[in-house]
Structures are given as C-alpha cells and as structure tokens.
Amino acid sequence: MSPNLTNRRVILSSRPKGVPTAEHFTVDECAVPELNDGEILIKTEYWSIDPAMRGWTNDAPNYMPPVELGTAMRSFAVGEVVASRNPEFSEGEIVSGLLGWQRFAVSDGSNVQGRFTNTDLPSSLALGILGLNGVTAYFGLLDICEPKEGDTVVVSTAAGAVGSAVGQIAKLKGCRTVGITGSDEKVDLCKESFGYDAAINYRTGDLGAALKQACPDGVDCYFDNTCGPISDTVMTQLAHGARITVCGTVSLTDWDPIPVGPRVHRQLMVARARMQGLLVFDFKERFPEAIDQLATWVRDGKVAQNEHILEGAEAARGGIEMLYEGKNTGKLLVRVD
C-alpha cells in the first residue's frame, strides 16, 4: 500500500449528555501512519450504528470507558486487510471488529472480533445478522429466555436489527411471536418480513389492551430492548414462570439521575418469573457456534435482515440520533465513502 494514504474519520468533537447528535461529531482527514511489526491495515467498507454508542459517547459509568474527544468514534466496522505485518492476518481477508468510524484502521489484531468467512454472503451482514446483532439475539433468546415450543415470545423494538432476529429465531423454535414497534409501517414489516404472528404499534391506542388481546395466556418470554413504559406494561402480563432478557434501554435517554418507574418486584414474585441482563461479550467464546447457525438459516431463507444504509461520513454524524428516534427501517449502517 502507498505510504501516502489519507484517512477520513468521524471524530467525537464534543461531549453529549444523552443521545449524541450531528453537532457532537466532526469529519476530518489525516495521514495513515506506517505499519509497525505486528500491525495490519484495514480498509473499512461499512460502519455500524448501534444503541450502545450513546453510552460510549457519554462521560458516565459504563462497561467500557467513554470515547476520547478528538478521536474516531468507536464503532464496529467490517473491511478488508489491505496490508499486513502480522503473520496471523493475510492481505485480502475480510475482518470485523471495533475499528471505528474511519476509512482506514491500523490494528494489532486485538480489536478484531472475527474473520468473515461466509464470503458467499454480503460482508455488511457481519455487522448485523452475522455479527453482534445476530449473536445477541441468538444467545439472549436461546440461553437466557430459554423458549419452549408453544411459548408466547414478546419482543420490543421488534423491527430492529436485534429484535427482528429474535422474532425469527423464536418462530424457528416453534413459538408464537408478538412484536412491539413504533409505527404502522414497522408493524407491517414485522408481520410480512419477519413472520411475527402479531405486531403492535405502541404509539397508537392502549398498549396494555392490545397486548392482552395478542397474548391471552400471558407472556412466557419477553426480550426487552427498551426498558421504560413499554416494559412496565409487559410486566403486568407475565405468565407463570416467565423469563425476561434485558438487552437494551433505548427508551431512557438519561441515567443521571437514575429514573424511577413502577416497581416490578411483585409481578416477578407472583409469576415466579426470572429477569436477567445480557451483555453479549459474556458469550464471546461461543460466537462461532451462533454465526455458523445463523449463516445456515440465512442461506436457507429462514432468517432475513433489512438494512438501512447511509452514504458516507457526513451522514454518519446524525446516525445515532436517527437510531434513537426510530427513523431507520432496518439494521443501520454507513457505507464508507
């Protein structure tokens, strides 16, 4: 590779409180440094936009330190190894990992999540159904919710990258699926593209009444991507022995101070329900198991993923805000310019 490459980056230029917007990011260009021994150069093809990025930008306690101001925004990305001084990586390989919002990423391999070996499928899937979104759905549903055939599985943000995968996997396991989403368009998407038996627009009508009609025997499994009022409503309709996976909290834009909502202790006690948090990195050693199974389902046409692709670095600046406003209609990605 030429030593005169220019790196185009989206940097975090100011610290947000809550959901970051376009004004918190700046697009810049800088030189790509020469590789040292043990390093590889990755030319990224797609950047991911995920709910976790809100927490990464805020200066608040989290499972990872906040992104430093003036550096490329932390994100998952997929791309090609275009130069290598690391014997574990070969030029031409497609890899994914925490490579950031930048055209070129220099890596020692420690932030590479994995190699994309399903080259008969689009590489963008490495950031969605064949990446963290897919494995989150896989382990969060199968290992934590433990659905049984005939169970009623309710999913919030049911048309999103994780939620849509949860619904489809639950159907493959013989469950009845009910999706909760935020528009009539996404209700149709849930039923027509992702096979939900029922879908509810929580913004219209009485969510509790609609949920009771859709789940007359109660909720056996709840995959919670939202927290907040939606989850408060689901908690009132738990079936005996219900299992709840807490995967996301997108309905709450600020955790300082910690919001106080309805107490769910009695519902959990009466239903003898189990509620467990999910961080997918706890399953890191088993990622290949999930990705192999998901790739088989994709090839067989049993699992689908919609993609919503933004074009270029300037569009990326407002992507996180777009995600939290629910304006995307599939896995939100940026195609690198």
C-alpha positions in Angstrom: 0.0 0.0 0.0 1.1 3.6 -0.7 2.6 5.4 2.3 0.6 8.5 1.4 -2.9 7.3 2.2 -5.4 9.8 3.7 -7.7 8.6 6.4 -11.2 10.2 6.5 -12.6 10.0 10.0 -15.7 11.0 12.0 -14.4 12.2 15.4 -16.2 12.9 18.6 -15.6 16.6 18.9 -17.8 17.5 22.0 -19.2 15.5 24.9 -23.0 14.9 24.7 -25.4 14.4 27.6 -27.8 11.7 26.5 -28.2 10.9 22.8 -25.4 12.4 20.6 -26.4 14.4 17.6 -24.6 15.6 14.4 -23.2 18.6 16.2 -21.1 16.4 18.5 -19.2 15.0 15.6 -16.7 16.4 13.0 -15.4 14.9 9.8 -11.6 15.3 9.4 -8.8 13.9 7.4 -5.3 12.8 8.5 -2.4 10.7 7.2 -2.4 6.9 7.7 0.7 6.0 9.7 3.2 3.4 8.6 2.7 0.0 9.9 4.9 -1.4 12.7 5.7 -5.1 13.1 2.6 -6.9 14.3 0.1 -4.5 12.8 -2.4 -4.7 9.9 -4.1 -2.0 7.8 -7.8 -2.5 7.3 -9.8 -0.5 4.7 -13.3 -0.4 6.1 -16.4 -1.0 3.9 -19.3 -0.5 6.3 -19.6 1.1 9.8 -22.3 0.0 12.2 -24.6 2.3 14.2 -25.7 0.7 17.5 -27.6 1.8 20.6 -24.5 1.2 22.7 -22.8 4.1 21.1 -24.9 6.5 23.2 -23.2 5.1 26.3 -19.8 5.2 24.7 -20.0 8.9 24.0 -21.3 10.0 27.4 -18.9 10.5 30.4 -20.8 8.2 32.7 -20.1 4.8 34.3 -20.3 2.1 31.7 -18.8 -1.3 30.9 -16.3 0.5 28.6 -14.5 3.9 29.1 -16.0 6.8 27.1 -14.6 7.6 23.7 -11.9 10.2 24.0 -12.6 13.6 22.4 -10.8 14.2 19.2 -10.6 10.5 18.3 -12.5 8.5 15.7 -15.9 7.4 17.1 -15.8 3.9 18.5 -17.9 1.5 16.4 -18.0 -1.9 14.8 -16.9 -2.0 11.2 -16.1 -4.5 8.5 -13.4 -4.3 5.9 -10.5 -5.8 4.0 -7.0 -6.3 5.2 -5.0 -4.3 2.6 -1.6 -4.6 4.2 -0.2 -6.9 6.9 2.9 -7.0 9.1 1.2 -9.6 11.4 1.6 -13.3 10.5 -1.8 -14.1 11.8 -3.5 -12.0 9.1 -3.3 -12.1 5.4 -4.0 -9.4 2.8 -7.4 -9.9 1.3 -9.1 -11.2 4.4 -12.4 -9.6 5.4 -12.5 -8.9 9.2 -14.8 -7.1 11.6 -14.3 -5.5 15.0 -14.1 -2.3 16.9 -12.4 -0.5 14.1 -14.1 2.9 14.4 -15.7 5.4 12.1 -12.6 5.8 9.9 -11.8 4.8 6.3 -8.5 3.1 7.4 -7.9 1.4 10.7 -4.4 0.3 11.9 -4.8 -2.6 14.3 -2.5 -5.0 16.2 -5.4 -7.5 15.9 -6.7 -7.1 19.5 -9.8 -5.2 18.4 -10.6 -7.6 15.5 -13.7 -9.5 16.5 -13.5 -12.1 13.8 -12.9 -13.1 10.2 -15.8 -13.0 7.8 -15.6 -16.4 6.1 -19.1 -16.6 4.7 -17.9 -14.8 1.6 -20.9 -16.0 -0.5 -22.9 -13.6 1.6 -22.7 -9.8 1.7 -19.9 -8.5 4.0 -22.4 -6.0 5.6 -24.1 -8.9 7.3 -21.0 -9.2 9.5 -22.4 -6.1 11.3 -25.9 -7.4 11.6 -27.4 -10.8 11.5 -23.9 -12.5 11.2 -22.4 -10.1 13.8 -23.2 -8.8 17.2 -26.8 -8.2 16.5 -27.4 -11.7 15.4 -25.4 -13.3 18.2 -27.1 -11.1 20.8 -30.5 -12.3 19.6 -29.3 -15.9 19.5 -27.8 -16.1 23.0 -30.2 -13.7 24.6 -33.2 -15.7 23.4 -32.0 -19.3 23.5 -29.7 -19.2 26.6 -31.5 -16.6 28.8 -35.1 -16.7 27.8 -35.0 -20.5 27.1 -38.1 -20.6 24.9 -40.1 -23.8 24.6 -42.3 -24.8 21.7 -45.7 -23.2 22.1 -44.4 -20.3 24.3 -45.5 -16.8 23.6 -42.5 -14.6 23.0 -42.9 -10.8 23.1 -40.1 -8.6 21.6 -39.8 -4.8 21.9 -38.2 -2.8 19.1 -39.3 -5.9 17.1 -38.4 -4.5 13.7 -34.8 -3.5 14.8 -31.6 -5.4 14.0 -31.7 -7.5 17.2 -35.5 -7.6 17.6 -36.2 -8.9 14.1 -33.7 -11.7 14.6 -35.2 -12.6 18.0 -38.6 -12.9 16.4 -37.4 -15.1 13.6 -35.4 -17.4 15.8 -38.4 -17.8 18.2 -40.6 -18.8 15.2 -38.0 -21.4 14.2 -38.2 -22.8 17.7 -42.0 -23.2 17.4 -43.0 -20.2 19.5 -45.8 -17.7 19.0 -44.3 -14.3 18.4 -45.7 -10.8 19.2 -43.7 -7.7 18.3 -43.9 -4.2 19.7 -42.8 -1.4 17.5 -43.3 2.3 16.8 -45.1 2.8 13.5 -47.7 1.2 11.3 -45.0 0.7 8.7 -42.9 -1.3 11.1 -46.0 -3.3 12.2 -46.3 -4.4 8.5 -42.6 -5.1 8.4 -42.8 -7.3 11.5 -45.5 -9.4 10.1 -44.6 -9.5 6.4 -40.8 -9.7 6.5 -40.0 -11.2 9.9 -43.0 -13.5 10.4 -44.4 -12.2 13.6 -47.8 -13.7 14.5 -49.0 -10.3 15.8 -47.4 -6.8 16.0 -48.5 -3.8 18.0 -47.8 -0.1 17.4 -47.2 1.2 20.9 -47.8 4.8 19.8 -51.4 4.3 19.0 -54.2 3.0 21.3 -53.9 1.2 24.5 -50.8 -1.0 24.6 -52.0 -3.0 27.6 -55.3 -3.9 25.9 -53.6 -4.7 22.6 -51.0 -6.9 24.4 -53.7 -8.7 26.4 -55.6 -9.5 23.2 -52.4 -10.7 21.5 -51.2 -12.7 24.5 -54.4 -14.1 26.1 -52.4 -16.7 28.1 -49.8 -14.2 29.2 -46.2 -13.6 28.2 -43.8 -16.6 28.6 -40.7 -14.8 27.3 -40.0 -11.1 27.0 -37.0 -9.9 25.1 -36.6 -6.3 26.4 -34.8 -3.9 24.1 -36.4 -0.7 25.5 -37.0 -0.6 29.3 -39.3 2.2 30.3 -43.1 2.4 29.9 -43.3 -0.4 27.2 -41.6 -2.8 29.6 -43.7 -1.7 32.5 -46.8 -2.7 30.5 -45.4 -6.1 29.5 -44.5 -6.8 33.2 -48.2 -6.7 34.1 -49.0 -9.6 31.8 -46.3 -12.2 32.7 -47.3 -15.9 32.6 -46.3 -18.3 35.3 -42.5 -19.0 35.1 -41.9 -16.2 32.6 -38.3 -15.4 31.5 -37.1 -11.9 30.7 -33.9 -10.9 28.9 -32.9 -7.3 29.5 -30.9 -6.4 26.4 -31.4 -2.6 25.9 -32.7 0.6 27.5 -33.2 2.8 24.4 -36.4 4.4 25.8 -34.4 6.2 28.5 -32.1 8.9 27.2 -30.5 9.8 30.5 -29.4 7.8 33.5 -28.4 10.7 35.7 -30.3 10.7 37.9 -31.4 7.1 37.7 -35.1 7.2 36.6 -37.7 5.8 38.9 -40.6 3.9 37.4 -43.1 1.3 38.5 -41.6 -1.4 40.8 -41.7 -4.8 39.1 -40.9 -6.9 42.2 -44.4 -8.1 42.8 -45.1 -9.1 39.2 -41.9 -11.1 39.2 -42.7 -12.7 42.5 -46.3 -13.6 41.7 -45.4 -15.0 38.3 -42.3 -16.7 39.7 -40.5 -15.0 36.8 -36.8 -14.7 36.1 -35.3 -11.4 34.8 -31.6 -11.4 33.6 -29.4 -8.8 32.0 -27.5 -9.6 28.8 -24.0 -8.4 27.7 -23.3 -10.5 24.6 -19.5 -10.4 25.2 -20.1 -12.9 28.0 -20.6 -15.4 25.2 -17.6 -14.5 23.2 -16.1 -18.0 23.2 -19.3 -19.3 21.6 -19.7 -16.7 18.8 -18.6 -19.1 16.1 -21.4 -21.5 17.1 -24.0 -18.8 16.7 -22.6 -17.3 13.5 -22.5 -20.8 11.8 -26.1 -21.5 12.7 -27.3 -18.0 11.6 -25.4 -18.2 8.3 -27.1 -21.5 7.6 -30.5 -20.0 8.3 -29.7 -17.0 6.1 -28.7 -19.3 3.2 -31.8 -21.4 3.7 -34.0 -18.3 3.6 -35.2 -18.9 7.2 -33.8 -15.7 8.6 -33.9 -12.3 6.9 -32.4 -8.9 7.7 -33.4 -5.5 6.4 -30.6 -3.0 6.0 -30.9 0.8 6.1 -27.7 2.2 4.6 -26.5 5.8 5.0 -23.9 7.1 2.5 -20.6 8.4 3.8 -19.1 10.1 6.7 -21.2 13.2 6.8 -24.4 11.1 7.0 -22.8 9.1 9.9 -22.8 12.2 12.1 -26.5 12.1 12.7 -26.9 8.3 12.6 -27.1 7.7 16.4 -29.8 10.3 16.8 -31.7 8.7 13.9 -31.5 5.3 15.5 -32.9 6.6 18.8 -35.7 8.4 17.0 -36.7 5.1 15.4 -36.3 6.5 11.9 -34.4 3.6 10.5 -36.2 0.7 8.8 -33.5 -2.0 9.2 -30.0 -2.5 10.5 -28.5 0.9 10.4 -25.1 1.0 8.5 -22.8 3.6 6.9 -21.3 2.8 3.5 -17.8 4.2 3.7 -17.0 7.0 1.2 
